[in-house]
Amino acid sequence: MPMTYPTRRFPRIRSENAILVKRLGPEDHEGFAKTRTLSPGGCSFVNSESMGEGSVIELLMNVHGQVIRAVGRVIYESAREDGAYDIGVEFGSLGTQDRAILERLFGSEGTVLSRG
């Protein structure tokens, strides 16, 4: 059965940014990854391990030399043929300065991939 993804509420752009991902809770996991897409409301990335749909995670992202901290929830996760996982995160908590960095990014970047 094909994967279905939630309707997007925010524009998104292709954006490779180094991130430190930490799953919060009793079975915590921490590792490095790179974003594939970024939006004011979330991001997607490839991770070597499953994070679990619905898991709460903390992200530290390097965006244009500035670190953004976000706490979010894994909205979707799908296994890839190479054993890694495509993961989509919806931001739940994003500070005022961090949100401003993303807004500047979206004001300066080119093509929006999707609007929902």
URFENHU-V179829 format. One record per helix or strand of 2 or more residues. SS is the DSSP state (h for helix, s for strand). FROM is the first residue (numbers start at 0). TO is the last residue. Records with the same first field share a line. If there is no record, write none. Layout:
# URFENHU-V179829
SS: FROM-TO / FROM-TO
This chain:
# URFENHU-V179829
s: 11-13 / 17-22 / 28-38 / 41-46 / 55-62 / 65-78 / 84-93
h: 95-107
